[in-house]
Structure formats: structure tokens, C-alpha cells
Amino acid sequence: MKHFFRAALLASVCLAAPAMAQTAAPGGAASMGTAPDGASIVAVVNGQIISSQDVYAKARLLAISAGMNPTPDVIQRLSPQVTKHLIDEVLQQQEIAKRNITVSDDDVAGAIAHIEQGNNMPVGGLRQRLQALGVPFATMLAQLRTQLGWQQVLHQVLGQGLQPTPGDMNAEKAALKQALGSTQYHIAEIFIPVTGPDDETTARDFANTVIAQLRAGAPFPVIAAQFSQDQSALTGGDLGYVELNQLDSSVAATVTEMPVGAISNPIRVPGGYQIVQLQDKHEVGNQMQTVLSIRQVFAPYPAPITDGQIGPSQAAVINQLAAKAKQAHSCDDMTRLNASYGNVRPVDPGPVNLATVTPAAFQNLLNGLPLGQVSQPLVARDGVSVVMVCSRQQQAEALPSDDDIGNIIIQRRVEMESQQLLDNLRHRSVITQN
């Protein structure tokens, strides 16, 4: 089920704000800032140059994604943090290359497709939107390729130790059972690192800039995906529901005083500054959850979509499925229809907890789809799907499934390894900044 619902990496958060950014610059293109005339060297990482053009392109993408007008002043304010982010990206790229890890074009195309689906864009819509905003599409491609490759690095480093053992699973379940009746807090975070004494003021000022944008209405997941220097940036900063003892003591003390929806001031924690938003809180075990039974039909294309353009062969499959889906009036009809396409993907993904469905656009679709009605075609790179909701039930909150518990343990290990490995790479590298 998780492969059907989970968006990869930045899929659901990366470009949620550019539409807003188009109205954020009333002065038109002239007020959007212009690229520097000549490129200069900003930093050198193990002999690899980061130019002022690199910083400008990245800062512009970040500003637009955050709904900020990328004027020269904004670009200049973002540049120090963007430079640090690019240094880390270069370190990640060098480690990816050192390990001979290759990120395929198919992997990148799949991530783009997830972004487009999560933001209700047509196929090819991401490229068009960025081009309309004057952002090189190559900047986004490089970011996605690095993130995908870094995930492979982490999985390679962790190896067999990534997968939880039966003992790990039992310990996690025991901890979850012990938590029943306690208060949990749904937290989202943005982490701004402080890499040395000289970086303290810059990091704090940047954190305050980010907070100002959040309090002005910029979406937290978008800001976190672009600015946070923690692995949680890949999920829009969302930490899920946590207990106070899982948080830094300073963060825990702040969270208990915050109303739901509030955004904190910068909180000094080991390694940097943390910005948190309290999205919700509840008492474990006393919540109701919406559980869906659904059926999905997947029709594969003869060949994947390339360059974001739907060709005649893909269009034929989409139109054929749309026509056949009009004749499906029950979940049994959906089962038969999926079988006619060879059951390439399971028709029944099992019970679906609506609250865990991502991206948000797909969660909203399932929430609003009348029982027994087929959805509009959901176009992906390798095929097209339609879904039907068979039933909705309110159930008392239960422990997560074994799959979800395993994912919790894996994500925790990946986050810890990512930070440790990046710290080690910084210490072993020769980095100069101008």
C-alpha cells in the first residue's frame, strides 16, 4: 500500500507555493531580480567550484518556492544560507560519485511525476511553471538527483542494519503501548545548523527571516523542504506525533506553552537553531480515525511518458481506462476491470487510514470521493489509475501496522546516519569560502 500512497522525497511539498509567488511580485519581471552579469567563485569544496551563478539560481528557486519576491535584497539575504546548503549538496554529490551510485533518469522522472501529482499539475507542468518563473529546470533536477542519490548512500552505509529485527519491532511496540493515555504533539520542524562560532549570528538572523515568512503565511512544508538542514526536510519538516521526551528539553518546554498552529521563535539546540510549529496534539488511544476500503485499477502504458509529453500511445490508454471506468459502479466491477489489465498492481491495497495518506491532494480526493464513484484518471509516468472508495468507517485509534512501525524505525536510523555522515564529510574535506 505504501508504494501507492507515499510520495517520494519532496513530492508533496516542493512546489506548493510558486502559484502564490506569481502574485507576490506586482512589479513584474523587472522586480524579480536579475542574475549577476559575471560568475565569481563563492566556495571551493575539495577542488569543486561553487559559483555566484549557482548561488543565485538556488536562492531564486528557494525564494519563489517560499512565496517570496526574489528581489536582489531577498537573494542577498538568502545567499549565506544557500551557500552552506550548496556546500553540503556538493559533499553529498562527491560521496555519491565516490560510491559509484547512479541515479537513473527514470528515478528523477518518477520524483517529478510525484511532485506534479502532489501539486495538482498536469504532466510537464513543473517544467512549465519553473520556466514561467524564470527558474532553470536544471536547478530542480540537480536537487532531486542529489536527494535520491543521498538516500542510496545512506541505505548503503546502513546495510543490513537498516532493517529492524524482531527484537527492534517488539521494543517499539512495547514503547507504543506504554504511550497509551499520554499526550502526543504533532510537530513540524526547521533546523538551521551552526557550524562554528562565527556562524552563530548568521544562523540566528536567517532563522528569524524564515520565521517572518512563516508568520506572513508561507506554507511550513514548503519552507522546511527548501531551508531546513535536517533529513525531515524531505517530508516538509513533519515529525508526526511525538512525546515530549523525544524532543530536546528546550523544544519540549516551548511546545507545552504553544497553542495549536503557533510557530516558535528560534530555539537554540545542540548543533544549531530549531523552529517548530505545533500542528496538533492529542491523547494517545482516545482518538477516532477514518479507515477506508478502496479499490484501484492500474493500466500500464506501452512505454513510459518521456519529457513530460503524453504521446498517442499513452493518451490511448488513458482514454480507454476513462471510458471503461464509467461502466464501473461497484468494487466488484473495479476488481474485474483491474484483472482485465493483468493485475499489474493489487486492486485492494488493504485498510487505508485516511490521516496517513500522502500527498495532501490525494488525501483530499479520497476524503471527498462519494462511495461507489470512480475518480478521475490519475496520470503517472508509467501508467494511469482510477480509484473507488468502497466504505468509510470510524474506528478507535490502534497501534500502527507492522509496516508502519518498521518504517518509523528505519526513518529514525536514516536521519541519524545522515547527520553523522555529513558531519564527518565536512570535517574530512577542504572547504574554502570567498
ABEGO torsion letter per residue (X at the ends): XAAAABBBEAAAAAAAAAAAAAAABAAEAAAAEBBBABBBBABBBGGBBBBAAAAAAAAAAAAAAAGBBBBAAAAAAAAAAAAAAAAAAAAAAAAAAAAGBBBBAAAAAAAAAAAAAAAGBBBGAAAAAAAAAGBBAAAAAAAAAAAAAAAAAAAAAAEAAABBBAAAAAAAAAAAAAABGBBBBBBBBBBBBBABAAAAAAAAAAAAAAAAAAAAGBBAAAAAAAABABAAAAAGGBAEBBBAAABBAAAAAAAAABBBGBBBBBBBBBGEBBBBBBABBBBBGABBBBBBBBBBBBBBBABBBBGGBBBAAAAAAAAAAAAAAAABABAAAAAAAAAAAGGABBABAEBBBAAABOBAAAAAAAAABBBGBBBBBBBBAAEBBBBBBABBBBBBBBBBBAAAAAAAAAAAAAAAAAAAAAAAAAAABBBBBX
